[in-house]
Amino acid sequence: MSTATIAKAPAKQPGKGGRRMSLPVLLLIIAGVLVLTSAVRLITDADGITSTGQMSTALRAAVPIGLAGLGGLWAERAGVVNIGLEGMMILGTWFGAWAGYQWGPWTGVVVGIIGGALGAVLHAIATVTFNVNHIVSGVALNILALGTTRYLSKFTFEDAPQGSSKQSPPIESLGTFDVPGLSSWLETLNQKHWFLVSDIAGLVGGLITDLSPLTVVAVALVPATWYVLWRTSFGLRLRSCGENPIAAESLGVNVYKYKYIAVIISGGFAGLGGAFLSIVSSNVYLDGQTAGRGYIGLAAMIFGNWMPGGLALGAGLFGYTDSLKLRGGTTNVHALILLLAILLVAGAIYLIWKKKYVPAAVTAVISALMFVWYTTTNEVPNQVVTASPYVITLLVLSLSAQRLRMPKADGLPYRKGQGK
């Protein structure tokens, strides 16, 4: 079949989504945010916001979110909405811990992937074969996964040494490593607290310090996903199923097969994210361990406009906010309020330039409230730190909603031969 013909089939949705941001503009924005962050760090003396330890923790927190987002990307590029990512992650945490406790951590990783994929099979049967509403199927899977793992824990972990009905015994570690020489040099440079230089050292140092081998695998899956979906004929056929399945079918694509493959791969990614939580992040399975990360991963995918690169940025943002509560960041969050207020001022100016005066006024008011909050307090309550990942999720989705462009057939029912 002609891949060039399929490439012409998906047409852009009229009136939805703006032009894609160019790489130079994106890099300029990232550089600007980094400069502002460094300035805020100097003003507030909150050196922890760009420390090597903070960035390393943020990367570890971002990995399961990013893996869930990659899972959502694969499914939705084939036209299947995967609200069930949370349930697949839950299955990954339990199966990963169960196998890891008995046969070692790497076996746990593999079985965790299989656990997530089994949940995905159920979602694919419901949505692809029987055309069940994708949201309903995903929610049902989340409930089923939660109940199933709680039931199984009573038989497997309750009588085990150091285990209980809500917690597995400790799992052997996969180990960690640093980049010899470079990690310690960047750590030293970060502790100088110089403007911008130390912040860049903290950011880069966090990416190469105290790394788990599974973190490296997870990060490598981002460019691998981009290559497979956008540089291979397999990926082109899969994406055509999410854009125009009728046209894809007319050109010989087995739409059912590609949807099944995409959803099962989606579940495998989510299961890997769950196994990461139970084996790497905490080395035990805990009831409620995912804490909504499947949903946040879905939000990261939407923030990234259904693209791997944008998804990685979104996962990094959500992982960073999640890491603040892990490192007791009340002072750091207070400093970030000032940063957010400044960014909102920049956003208001941009909206005025675009002649969107009402949104600009609303943004300016919110920025003023942030400035008042910062100047009238010295730190924020722990409850605000705990809620920050979820608040950031809502803010990012609301601010990015105008530029999004989802696959045209995402979530739409499809029956073989319906175009005849």
Protein Blocks (a to p, Z undefined) as FASTA:
>chain_A
ZZklmmmmpccdehiapadddfklmmmmmmmmmmmmmmmmmmnopaklmgfklmmmmmmm
mmmmmmmmmmmmmmmmnopacfklmmmmmmmmmmmmmmmmmnojklmmmmmmmmmmmmmm
mmmmmmmmnopafklmmmmmmmmmmmmmmmmmmmmmmmpghiafkbccddddebiaddeh
jlmmmmmmmmnopghklmmmmmmmmmmgoiafklmmmmmmmmmmmmmmmmcfklmmmmmm
mmmmmlmmmnopafklmmmmmmmmmmmmmmmmmmmmmmmmnopacehklnommmmmmmmm
mmnoopaklmmmmmmmmmmmmmmmmnopmkmmmmmmmmmmmmmmmmmmmmmmnopaklmm
mmmmmmmmmmmmmmmpcbdcfklmmmmmmmmmmmmmmmmmmmgccdfkgoiacdehklZZ
